[in-house]
Amino acid sequence: MRKLGVAVIGTGFWGKNHARIYKELPSTELVAICDVNPERAKAIADQYGVKAYTSSGQMLKNKEVEAISICTWSTVLAKEALKGLRAGKHVLVEKPMATNTKEAEKLCATAEQNDLVLTVGFLMRFIPGLQVIREAVEKKRIGELVCATAKRVSQWPERIGDVGVVKDMAIHDIDVMRFISQQDPVTVYAKMGSMKHRKFEDYAHIMLTYQNGESAFIESNWLTPYKTRTLTVTGSDAIMRLDYITQDMWIEQQKETLQPRYPFQEPLKCELEHFAQCVLEKKKPLITGEDGVKALQIAEAAMRSSAKNRAINVKN
Ligand SMILES: NC(=O)c1ccc[n+]([C@@H]2O[C@H](COP(=O)([O-])OP(=O)(O)OC[C@H]3O[C@@H](n4cnc5c(N)ncnc54)[C@H](O)[C@@H]3O)[C@@H](O)[C@H]2O)c1
């Protein structure tokens, strides 16, 4: 099997995991890494025996690099992704993809014009239990969908200084709600604020309502001393619950609670393997650039809602 030549731009907390997995996957060949921090670039490159760059412009000239993961600070993701696409590379850009929908739309248009794969790092979709929930909702195995509630809370990781909790954390759940319901909300109402963070919101409560009366509620904060990442989906006949951390899943019905077991999977490994397969086999990725645009649109509507203290209609 041909191996896809890949590189990682931004090898901090998260990018070094991309580098490790690309090194391990049979379908990819890690060719280079790039970080503006020269010591970090050298350390990761030495660890994997690949070339280190501190300038992505230089790295993108390397013809062995066919596809890239962009794992820089959130406010730089779109700029680096655009450079990559313009250099003819397939791109996996980490969430939140861009700082605004306009930048995100530009990435989609550039990928399309150049016939390149563009995907976004909405990692939750690669957790097996979430895929089971999505299918159960679609096939109405839990009856009619009534509502979904997501909780994503922990302490503020101080290295995240360029976006707030909505674009850093709640955006995962915004995407999850789109994934399981297979539709976009019609209105968004949110309350958010800052208790500890100097520049951005560090707590947010977001309510989404849908065409047929379903609703979703997302609680995100950087104020909780422990880490919780859960999803509860209520149907008219049963409730499904997922713990993203342990990957445990429960189906609760009137008479019994079932806990089907699925082998634990490292979601990032599944995500990067899928990205490589999409490039090698010229397939559409599970998560498209448009999914990234939609999630950002909803996140921006939530921010406007909180600022204006009213529900905001989402353009579909
Ligand atoms: N999908 C997920 O579950 C998930 C999890 C964690 C982080 N992330 C995303 O990954 C990204 C990185 O997060 P992190 O926690 O690793 O941050 P980090 O601060 O630890 O790492 C960012 C790295 O990018 C480098 N960098 C910044 N601008 C650069 C540029 N123009 N070119 C090359 N290198 C550059 C920095 O020097 C740093 O090493 C963020 O966008 C974050 O939202 C996603």
The ligand as an SDF file (V2000), in Angstrom:
LIG
                    3D

 44 48  0  0  0  0  0  0  0  0999 V2000
   -9.6810   18.0740   18.6200 N   0  0  0  0  0  0  0  0  0  0  0  0
   -9.3380   18.0870   19.8880 C   0  0  0  0  0  0  0  0  0  0  0  0
   -9.8700   17.3500   20.6880 O   0  0  0  0  0  0  0  0  0  0  0  0
   -8.2470   19.0240   20.3450 C   0  0  0  0  0  0  0  0  0  0  0  0
   -7.6090   18.8060   21.5740 C   0  0  0  0  0  0  0  0  0  0  0  0
   -6.6070   19.7060   21.9670 C   0  0  0  0  0  0  0  0  0  0  0  0
   -6.2920   20.7840   21.1360 C   0  0  0  0  0  0  0  0  0  0  0  0
   -6.9390   20.9530   19.9560 N   0  0  0  0  0  0  0  0  0  0  0  0
   -6.6360   22.0920   19.0660 C   0  0  0  0  0  0  0  0  0  0  0  0
   -5.2570   21.9840   18.6620 O   0  0  0  0  0  0  0  0  0  0  0  0
   -4.6910   23.2840   18.5280 C   0  0  0  0  0  0  0  0  0  0  0  0
   -3.4140   23.3650   19.3720 C   0  0  0  0  0  0  0  0  0  0  0  0
   -3.7340   23.2350   20.7330 O   0  0  0  0  0  0  0  0  0  0  0  0
   -2.6190   22.9000   21.8060 P   0  0  0  0  0  0  0  0  0  0  0  0
   -3.3360   22.6150   23.0540 O   0  0  0  0  0  0  0  0  0  0  0  0
   -1.6820   21.8890   21.2420 O   0  0  0  0  0  0  0  0  0  0  0  0
   -1.8480   24.3090   21.9250 O   0  0  0  0  0  0  0  0  0  0  0  0
   -0.2990   24.5420   22.2710 P   0  0  0  0  0  0  0  0  0  0  0  0
   -0.1960   25.9870   22.6200 O   0  0  0  0  0  0  0  0  0  0  0  0
    0.1690   23.5090   23.2360 O   0  0  0  0  0  0  0  0  0  0  0  0
    0.4480   24.2590   20.8840 O   0  0  0  0  0  0  0  0  0  0  0  0
    0.3620   25.1020   19.7780 C   0  0  0  0  0  0  0  0  0  0  0  0
    1.7070   25.0310   19.0620 C   0  0  0  0  0  0  0  0  0  0  0  0
    1.5890   25.7110   17.8110 O   0  0  0  0  0  0  0  0  0  0  0  0
    2.8190   26.4150   17.5990 C   0  0  0  0  0  0  0  0  0  0  0  0
    2.5270   27.4580   16.6170 N   0  0  0  0  0  0  0  0  0  0  0  0
    1.7670   28.5650   16.7580 C   0  0  0  0  0  0  0  0  0  0  0  0
    1.6760   29.2350   15.5930 N   0  0  0  0  0  0  0  0  0  0  0  0
    2.4030   28.5430   14.6840 C   0  0  0  0  0  0  0  0  0  0  0  0
    2.6730   28.7030   13.2980 C   0  0  0  0  0  0  0  0  0  0  0  0
    2.1810   29.7220   12.5930 N   0  0  0  0  0  0  0  0  0  0  0  0
    3.4610   27.7790   12.6870 N   0  0  0  0  0  0  0  0  0  0  0  0
    3.9720   26.7260   13.3790 C   0  0  0  0  0  0  0  0  0  0  0  0
    3.7410   26.5310   14.6860 N   0  0  0  0  0  0  0  0  0  0  0  0
    2.9490   27.4030   15.3340 C   0  0  0  0  0  0  0  0  0  0  0  0
    3.2220   26.9200   18.9880 C   0  0  0  0  0  0  0  0  0  0  0  0
    4.5860   27.2490   19.0730 O   0  0  0  0  0  0  0  0  0  0  0  0
    2.8560   25.7060   19.8390 C   0  0  0  0  0  0  0  0  0  0  0  0
    3.9380   24.7990   19.9480 O   0  0  0  0  0  0  0  0  0  0  0  0
   -5.7650   24.2900   18.9710 C   0  0  0  0  0  0  0  0  0  0  0  0
   -6.3990   24.8000   17.8300 O   0  0  0  0  0  0  0  0  0  0  0  0
   -6.7580   23.4420   19.7640 C   0  0  0  0  0  0  0  0  0  0  0  0
   -8.0750   23.9200   19.6800 O   0  0  0  0  0  0  0  0  0  0  0  0
   -7.8840   20.0960   19.5450 C   0  0  0  0  0  0  0  0  0  0  0  0
  1  2  1  0
  2  3  2  0
  2  4  1  0
  4  5  1  0
  4 44  2  0
  5  6  2  0
  6  7  1  0
  7  8  2  0
  8  9  1  0
  8 44  1  0
  9 10  1  0
  9 42  1  0
 10 11  1  0
 11 12  1  0
 11 40  1  0
 12 13  1  0
 13 14  1  0
 14 15  2  0
 14 16  1  0
 14 17  1  0
 17 18  1  0
 18 19  2  0
 18 20  1  0
 18 21  1  0
 21 22  1  0
 22 23  1  0
 23 24  1  0
 23 38  1  0
 24 25  1  0
 25 26  1  0
 25 36  1  0
 26 27  1  0
 26 35  1  0
 27 28  2  0
 28 29  1  0
 29 30  1  0
 29 35  2  0
 30 31  1  0
 30 32  2  0
 32 33  1  0
 33 34  2  0
 34 35  1  0
 36 37  1  0
 36 38  1  0
 38 39  1  0
 40 41  1  0
 40 42  1  0
 42 43  1  0
M  CHG  2   8   1  16  -1
M  END
$$$$
